[in-house]
């Protein structure tokens, strides 16, 4: 997110970048990137291989779409769950498409009003995108372990907060 905000700053100015950061729930950012925190390590490779090779441990998780959903939060939640090498996020809604809060039309992967409760992952109304990602990483850690949550955070080059572990 810091690099995206830096790009927005370069294109539209600091005030616009700060406004977008507030909308996302990012309080502090700059152009510096902590590249050393996102190195390819043996633990990362081992975790990916363990998850990828556990073919019997795959889940299809449902993400409920609803009118006015935050598109960025939806993207981060679905992407994070799909980067675990253990699960796939499938969007569902009672209609073929919904409109996000900023008017983007999203087509549901499956048209159905319900999904099995134990396999629903949520995008909560009013939650900032960073809060949604932090909550999702904590849920991934709870479901698959800290190592899998750290694998996802590294792929996103996202510094996982301590409470998500």
ZIRA-V740081 format. One record per pair of residues at least 24 apart in sequence whose ideal C-beta (glycine too) atoms are under 6 Angstrom apart, sorted by the first residue. I is the first residue (numbers start at 1). J is the second residue. If there is no record, write none. Layout:
# ZIRA-V740081
i = <I	I>
j = <J	J>
This chain:
# ZIRA-V740081
i = <1	2	5	6	24	24	25	25	25	26	38	38	47	47	48	51	51	52	57	59	60	60	61	61	61	61	62	62	62	62	62	63	63	63	65	65	65	65	65	67	68	69	69	70	71	71	72	73	73	73	74	76	76	76	77	77	77	80	80	81	83	83	84	84	84	84	86	134	134	137	138	141>
j = <26	29	29	31	129	130	128	130	131	130	154	157	147	151	85	85	86	85	86	87	88	90	87	89	119	121	90	92	115	119	120	89	91	121	91	93	98	106	108	98	101	100	123	101	100	104	129	123	129	132	123	129	132	133	123	132	136	136	152	121	152	155	140	144	148	152	144	161	164	164	164	165>
